[in-house]
Amino acid sequence: MARYVEYTYQGKTKKIPFSYSKHRDIYEAAAAAEGVDITSVLAMEQQLELVSRGQGIMKNFRQKEFARLGFSKVWMIKDE
């Protein structure tokens, strides 16, 4: 089964192949494809994991940070 990530970056929709062996999640794959440095975002996520109790906080933070970086509509597509 092939996996792809489709995302919109600065108004342009793109589709890239995705593999869990290369990237932890679809957001990191999209950032790597565009050459966006997300080390500060990942560091803040680690801090949030230490103090937060719910998954909603992490998801909300990630979506807002990536929207701030210019990404929107990041999702995975599975071909069978």
Summary of the structure (lengths in Angstrom):
residues: 80
radius of gyration: 13.0
end to end distance: 5.0
largest distance: 39.4
contacts: 195
relative contact order: 0.28
helix: 45%
strand: 29%
